[in-house]
Amino acid sequence: MAQAVESNIVSYAQIADGARTAAETGDRIEWVKVSLIFLPLATPVSDAKVLTGRQKPLTEIAFIFAEISTRDGFQGIGFGYSKRAGGLGMYAHAKELAPNLIGEDPNDISRIFTKLLWAGASMGRSGMTTQAIAPFDIALWGLKARRAHLPLAKLLGAQRDSVQCYNTSGGYLHTPLDQVLRNVAISRESGIGGIKLKVGQPDLAIDIERVGAARNLLGHDFPLMVDANQQWDRQKATRACRAFENVDLTWIEEPLDAYDFEGHAQLAARFDTAIATGEMLTSAGEHAQLIMAEGSDFIQPDAPRVGGITPFLEIMALGAFKGRKLAPHFAMEIHLHLAAAYPIEPWLEHFEWLGPMFNEQMQLKDGRMHVSDRPGLGYSLSEQAIAWRADFEEFGKHP
Ligand SMILES: [Mg+2]
């Protein structure tokens, strides 16, 4: 018996026979290109932050793309973004970081993340510092998955091949109610899995009327969410959560300031309706504080905002350990892969905005977004994206 067991064991000596050492197999980053692209929006977009006068309507989004090539011929592409101010600063900081990648082994993503974090440590470990790292980190994860001939979801270890998907553009605050109801009907007929409406009108009664009308149209089973974009104080948020308690909402998003973890926790404890927040946080550490404060039922990390996929995976591990549901913010092209790997059934936020920047289309069917067979992240820059490019800089030598 002992002999039979022994014969099934492959010894390390056998594995090592003919294998190369880690140093020998290690690839090298030889070229990095950093680009600034301004994506125009067809219609200026307003949420509650505009109604309260804190922000102007959104007319364009700044994207920072990183393209990476290695000695062995592998490529990766990743991006970060800024809505309104910040894109130019992030682009400048990303260009400062880029030379740190040349000569590094692209497989050692954790090491590179730490190196880039320390390069800008004087600026802090959240905010623009982490967001400028994200394009590189995301490109490296995509590159690693392409090297393995796997979609990123499979490289990470997928729980599912598709993720339920909701339309986030069901009704902005500037959209008249009859148009909101038309959008809601069109969305449902197009096969979306859920619909989110913006709330946070100066008069709460108007929010209640709009959400109630959408609920009546959809019936009680169809997933419906609302998003207040941080514009209520604790008293108004409490009144709103109470008013919405019988509307069967899947969640109430950002009822309070993004950093009021305690206030969110009080709402989550007090009401049956789930509380969702986290899209504005810019590091794994901030998300850890939110999760440990019991601040939300749904966590909403955004990989480009927290610094990339490396910190997002840390947030996923803690979120799953603490039983949180996951509904990542924006950038569905990246988050589809991450949500597919989360142990608790997640939601994907559907934005059409980024579509024109990529050659590939996402596959939405029966209310779910499907992971494609394409290796890596599965997208490449379109000619339109390159036409929108405002500037770029290259580092190292193109292989
Ligand atoms: Mg939101």
Residues whose N, C-alpha, C, O or C-beta is under 5 A from the ligand:
A	BS01	MG	D227
